[in-house]
Amino acid sequence: MKKIVAFLGPPGTYTDQASHNYAPNHIRVPYPSIKAVTEAMEKGKADECVVPIENSLGGTILEVADHLIQAKKTLIKAEILLRIDHCLIGEEISNLSQIKVVKSKFEAFQQCKDFIDRYLTEAKLVSTSSTAAAVNELKNDGKWTVAIGPKRSAELAGIPIIKEHIQDKINNITRFVVLSKRDHEPTGKDKTSIIFEFGSDAPGLIYTALKPFAENNINLTKIESRPTGKSLGSYIFLLDFEGHKTDAKISETIKKLKPHMSKLKILGSYPITHLPKDTQKN
């Protein structure tokens, strides 16, 4: 039976590509915002949903992190890694200096700054809701308007690619997560995400929290703090580490943490993912 997977649309976005990589043979439905995507899953309109959570250049997607902190029945079931490879898209132009308007998402402009500063100095930059939206708008724009976006969006829209690989950094990777009402069963090569909040403020609390991981030889892959919103200086911590929540040493470590926390929640256990070898670059 095919499952329904919600993703941040429109079709042609990097999230669309990530959801296709994850569930190519299932029904994928685009939604206009991260909130709409997560609500579709939580209200039963979709079995799972795919959202971006972290970029190697821009850091954590705060809206997604904050949603995971607040959500009561949402778990991370899988992660997807995708190389962000920007293209200059539009009708063939022999001289890039003739381009008058460049459309894309704000983040894409930032990630292609060197190319823009070198070749598109006279062009006006127009922000859109997504890279795919920028490409789709070209259908109604003049010849001297182009877009920055993924190859997939150009292919779906039937618009030529002027130049590929225009991003400043080759290793621009976005990590996406698949959210569901259940996480993943153990595979032997897993990762777990948790959040925790201290019940009081005292010296050495971070050391107290991290010490059990070192004692049990558990590799931490990410640690980050977010304001709780309760008071200035009050934080909640997000932690990713290797291992499944059902592993004995993981269960033991979490048990040691609980007495020191006012809040501790497991966000899910899921298989560790690596970039496909044919997309890895130095």
ABEGO torsion letter per residue (X at the ends): XBBBBBBBOBBGBAAAAAAAAABAABBBBBBABAAAAAAAAAAGABABBBBBABBAAAEBBAAAAAAAAABAABBBABBBBBBBBBBBBEBBBABAAABABBBBBAAAAAAAAAAAAAAAAABBBBBBABAAAAAAAAAABBAABBBBBBAAAAAAAGBBBABBGABABABBBBBBBBBBABBBBBAGBBBBBBBBBBABBBBGAAAAAAAAAAAAGBBBABBBBBBAGABBGBBBBBBBBBEBAABAAAAAAAAAAAAABABBBBAEBBBBBBBBAAABBX
